[in-house]
Amino acid sequence: MAKKEESKVGRPKLASPELIKDSWCRIAACLCVALVMVVCGVGVLTARTPLQVLTFQNPNKIQGNVAKVNDDNTKVIKAKKVTKKIIKPNGEVIYVIPANEVSVVKVSG
């Protein structure tokens, strides 16, 4: 006669300490990789290096002195569409966006 297997009753066996330690190491490694990806992604989106992202530096705040140039070779190009800010004496601020220039064509029929 064949041996009858006894059905196990009770609480199931928990994971071994080695398996638990290995699982926590894998979780920590995945979180580190995700953090590196976030920092590098923010750097790419804001045109900064990862070190600038971590130290909250912003290279877009450029400072410098402007010298007046009176050269004949210098050409000033005026902007065609610029938002103007008008501040009234009572403190009300109005933004004016100039319309595009349109040439009118007369058609006689």
C-alpha positions in Angstrom: 0.0 0.0 0.0 1.0 3.5 -0.8 1.9 5.9 2.0 -0.8 8.5 2.6 0.5 12.0 2.6 -0.6 14.0 5.5 -2.2 17.4 4.7 -0.5 20.3 6.4 -2.7 22.3 8.7 -1.8 25.6 10.2 0.2 28.7 9.4 2.2 28.6 6.2 6.0 28.9 6.4 7.2 32.5 6.2 10.1 33.6 4.0 13.6 32.9 5.1 15.8 35.8 6.4 18.0 35.6 3.4 15.1 36.0 1.0 13.8 39.0 3.0 17.2 40.7 3.0 17.6 40.1 -0.8 14.1 41.6 -1.4 15.0 44.8 0.5 18.2 45.1 -1.4 16.3 44.8 -4.7 13.8 47.4 -3.6 16.5 49.8 -2.6 18.3 49.3 -5.9 15.1 50.0 -7.8 14.4 53.2 -5.8 18.0 54.4 -6.5 17.6 53.9 -10.2 14.2 55.6 -10.2 15.7 58.6 -8.3 18.6 58.9 -10.8 16.2 58.8 -13.7 14.0 61.5 -12.2 17.0 63.8 -11.5 18.4 63.3 -15.1 14.9 63.7 -16.6 14.4 67.1 -14.8 17.9 68.1 -16.0 17.1 67.3 -19.6 13.7 69.1 -19.4 15.2 72.3 -17.9 18.6 72.2 -19.7 20.6 71.8 -16.5 23.2 69.3 -15.4 22.2 66.8 -12.6 24.5 68.6 -10.2 22.7 71.9 -10.9 19.3 70.1 -10.4 20.5 68.7 -7.0 21.9 72.1 -5.8 18.9 74.1 -7.2 21.0 76.2 -9.4 19.4 77.9 -12.4 21.7 78.8 -15.3 19.0 80.9 -17.0 19.6 83.7 -14.5 22.4 85.3 -16.6 23.8 88.6 -15.3 26.1 91.0 -17.1 26.8 94.6 -18.0 25.5 96.1 -21.1 27.8 98.5 -22.9 26.5 101.2 -25.3 27.8 100.5 -28.8 28.0 103.4 -31.2 29.3 101.6 -34.3 28.3 102.2 -37.9 28.3 98.4 -38.3 25.7 97.9 -35.5 22.2 97.4 -36.8 19.2 97.5 -34.5 16.4 95.2 -35.4 13.0 96.2 -34.0 10.6 93.6 -32.8 7.4 93.4 -34.8 5.1 92.0 -32.2 5.9 92.9 -28.6 3.6 92.9 -25.6 3.5 96.4 -24.0 2.7 96.8 -20.3 0.8 100.0 -19.4 0.6 100.9 -15.7 -2.0 103.6 -14.8 -1.5 106.0 -11.9 -4.1 104.1 -9.9 -2.0 100.9 -10.2 -4.1 99.1 -12.8 -2.0 97.1 -15.2 -3.0 96.7 -18.9 -1.2 94.4 -21.3 -1.4 95.5 -25.0 -0.6 93.0 -27.7 -0.2 94.8 -31.0 -2.0 93.3 -34.0 -0.2 92.0 -37.0 0.3 94.5 -39.8 -2.0 93.9 -42.7 -1.7 95.5 -46.2 -5.1 96.5 -47.6 -5.8 95.5 -51.2 -8.5 97.5 -52.9 -10.5 95.5 -55.5 -12.9 97.3 -57.8 -15.5 95.4 -59.5 
